[in-house]
């Protein structure tokens, strides 16, 4: 078991307990505590599964495998959106709170199953850094500053204008 698995399990337990506790709350301010638990779960769900997967992938194929992993996240969402209306009417008798509590129970089950995920004992070695990315190109040399230019000041007097194009006005003194 790794720290990622333990952290994700703790996050899922917080979210599951938060959702289940909504069934027992009758005070609007206590709902905030349940939402804190759900927020902790959300933070873990958005990052830790990807961290667990990327540690087990060969570096050259990680993009392909992460795309396939994303399919397994999106497909259940599509199935749920297609079937949840029927489940709500037929099985749950339009009781939305029961659906939320079932979601909490599902999070608790996921927390237990997360601890059973096997991660590789040794990380997959990356190739040498130069084998992946070419060496950076040297930066181009900076352009030398231009010499001051003499510009007529109108009455035959000259003033200097630098590369900014702003003439330097001569003083009368």
N, C-alpha and C positions, 0 to 999 in steps of 0.2 A: 504494500500500500504506500502511496506517495502523498506528499503534502497537498498536491493538487486535488487528489481524490478526497482527502479529508476536508479540505476547504470547500469544495463543491458540495459535499454531503451536508456540511454544517449550513451552508447557504440554503440548500433545498429544504432542510428541516425547518429553518426559520420561516421560509415562505409557506411551507405546508402547514405549520402551526398557525401562522398568521391567517391563512385562508379558513382553516377549520374553526379558529376562534371567532370568526364573524358570526357563526351560528349561535354563539352564546352571549353576544354583546347586545346591550339595549341602550347604551349611551353613545352618542355620536362622537364624543371625545376619545373613547376607548378604541374606536375604529382607527384612529391615527397610529396606535401601537401595532395593530394588525398590518397596517400599510408599511410600517418600518420593516417588519419581517418580510413582507413581499418585496420591498426595495432591496433588501440584502440578497434575497434569492435572485432577483433580476440582475444584480451586479455580477453574481457568480455565473449565472446562465449565459450572459453575454460574452464572457471571456474564458472561463476555465475549461469548458469542453474543447475549445479550439487549442488551448495550450496543451491539453492532454493529447490531442491528435497529432499536433505538429511535432511533438517529441518522439513519435513513433514512425515518422515518415522519412523516406530518403530525400535529401535536400533537392535533388534535381527533379523529382516528381511531386513535390509538395503542392504545387498549384493544382494539378489534376486531382490529387486525392482530397484536397480541401474543397474543390468543387463538388466531388461526389459526396463528401460529408454534408455539404450544404443541401444536396437533394434530400438527404434523410432528415433534414430539419423542415424543409418546405413541404414535402409530400404529406406528412401527417397533418400539417396545418390546412392543406387543401382538403383532405379527407374530413377533417373536423368541421370545416366550414360547410361542406356539403351535407354532412350527416347530423350535425348538432341540432338543427331545427326539428328533425324527426325524433331524435332522442328526447329533446325537451318536451315535446307534445305527448309522445307515446309512453316513454318510460318515467319521466320525471314530473309529469302532469303540470308543466309550465312553472315549476318551482325553481326559480333562478338561484336561490340560496343553496339548494341541494346540489346544483351544478357546481357552485363555487366550492362547497365542502368536498365534493368528489375530486375537484382539481387539487385541493390540499392533500387529499389521500394519495392521489397520483404523485404529488411531489415527494411525499414521505417514502413511497415505494421506489421512486427514482433515486432518493438519497441512499437507500440500502443497496440498490443495484449498482450505483456508482462505485461503491467500495469493492465490488467484484470485478471491475474492469482491470485487465492486466496490462500494465505498461512495460516496455522493455526494461530489463535490468540495467543495461548499459546504453547510453545514448548512441545513436547512429553517428559515425564519424563524418564530418564534413570534409570535402576535398580542401586542398590548400587554398588560401584566399586568392592567390594569383590565378588559380585554375578557373575560378568562377567569374571574376570581374577583371577586365583588363586594367593595366596600370593607368592612373589618371594622366592626362596630357599636361605638359608644362604650361603654366600661364603665360600668355603673350606679354612681351616686354611693354612697359608703359611708354607712351609717346613723350619725346622731350618737349619741355616747355618752349613756347615760341619767344622770339626776341621782341622787345618793344618796337612799336611802329611809330614813325613820326607822322603826325597829322596836322594839317594847317588849322589854326584856331580862328580864322576869319580875317584878321587884320595883319596877316603876314607872320604872326608869331607862331611858333610850333609848340606842340605839347605831345607828351607821350601817351599812346593808347596801348594797353596790354592786350593779351589775347581775348579779354572779355569784350573789347570793343568800346569801352568807356574811356573817353579822352581825359587826360589829366590837365586840369586848368591851371595856367600860370598865374601866380599872384602878382599884384601890382607893386609890391613893395620893394 
